[in-house]
Amino acid sequence: MTEIHHIGYWVDDLAAAVDWAGRVLGAGPFTVVEHVDLGAGFRFRGEPAVLDHSAAFGQWGSIILELGVVHDVTPELGRALNVGHGNVSHLAWTTDDLDAEGARMADAGCPLLTTSRAGAWADWFDGGPVFGHPVEIHQPTAGVLAMWRGLKHG
């Protein structure tokens, strides 16, 4: 069974969104990653693409809340990822086998959108016949796991 690990939202002002989420939702404390490194091999539908964004991660009950602001994005990718203030950027779960989970997503009608093999190993998929937003699947690296553990102990 898949289980939601985190949910992400696009925002226009990262600092203001982090402040609001802490005050109103009780989420946090937040860890901010400026200009997330997606690696030189980052791809959108198999082609090189740009997604220069910063993200803030904070514990929100049993899941992590990710708030993201985009600095630069390939236009087609921006549309596929629903970039716009307040939009759900993605929901995410984890796997031990990204290739197998990717094949399962394709079979479920959720085609691959992006691949990243840098600090995080994560693929984004179209939401398919149910979700109106992308799904991100992580095969967590040691660095990502350490960051996530730190959020829970904040």
N, C-alpha and C positions, 0 to 999 in steps of 0.2 A: 504494500500500500504506500502511495506517496503521501507525504505530509508537508504542509506548508512550512517552510523554514523562515522566509521573510517576504515582505511585500514592499515594493518601491513605488514612489510617486515622483513625478517631475515637478519642480518648483522654479520660480523665477529668482528668488532671493534665498540662498541656502541658509545664511545666518538667521534671517527672520523666521524661516520655516522650522529650524532647529529650536529656536527660542519658543515658538508657539507649541511645538510638539511636546517640549518639556513641561511648559506651564499648563497646557490644556489637557494633554493626554497622559502626562506623567511618564513619558518615554525618556530613555536616556540613562546615564549620560551618553553623549554622542562622540564617536570617533570620526573625524573628517579626513577623507583622502582626497587631496587636491590633484586634479588632472590624472585620473585613474589610468594606470598603465595597462593597456590592452595588448601591447606587444606589436612588433612589426608585422606579424602574420595575421592581424585582425582582419576578418573577412565578413562581408555582407553578401549573402547569396553567392558565395564562392569568389567574390571579387574584392580587391583591397578597398577599404572604406575608412572614414574618419568618424569617430565618436569621442570627441574631447569633452569630458565631463568630470565634475567633482561630485563626490557623494559623502553623505553623513549617515552613519549607522548607529542605531541606538536600540537597546532592548525595550520592547513594548509588550509587557505581559510575557506570554510564552513564545512570541515571535520577535523577529528583528524588523524594525522599520528602517527602510533606506530612503533617504531623500536625495534627489539628484538634480543638478543644474547643468545644462548643456552650454558649453562654450563655442563648439563648432561641430557640425554634423553633416555628413553627406545627405543631401536633400531627400533622396528616396529612403534612406535609412531612417531619417527623422520621421517621415510619414509612417513607416512600418512600426516604429517604436512609440508612436503616439506622443511625440515630444510636444508638450504644451502644459502650461501651469495647471496643476491639480489633476492631471490625467494619471491613471495607474500606469507606471512604466512597465511593471512586471510583477508576477508572483514567482517565487522560487522554491525549489526543493533540491535535495542533494542525491547523489548516486555514487556508487563505487565503480561504475562502468559507464562512462559518458557515451561511448559508442553504442552500447546496447540500449541505453535509455533513449538515445537519439533515434535509433531504428524503431523503437516502440512508439516514439512520438510521431514519426513519419507515418507509421501504420495507422495511427489514431487520427490522421488528417491534420497534423500540426507540422508543416514543413519547416526545415531549418532556416533561420534568418542569419544569425551571426555565430562566429567561432572565435574564441580567444584562448590562447595558450601562453599567457604571461604570468604575472603574479597570481592570478586566479585562472583556473581552468573552468570555463563556463561557456555554454552554448545557449543562445536564445532561439525560441521557436515561435512561430505564429500561434495564436491562441486557438486556432481550429474552429470547430463548429459550436463551441460553447463560450469561450472567453473572448471578450472584446479587447484584449490586451495580450502582449507577449508573455511567454513563460520562459524563465531562466532556469537552467539546470546546472548545478555546480558539481564537479568532482573535486572536492576541497583539497587545496594544497596545505602544507604545514603552516605557511604564513597566514593564510585565510582562516584556518582553524584557530590559530593563536589569537587573531584579532577578534573573532566571534566569541571565544572563551572570555576574553577581556571585557566584552560588553556585558556579560552576565554577572561579572564581579565588580564592574565599574566602580 
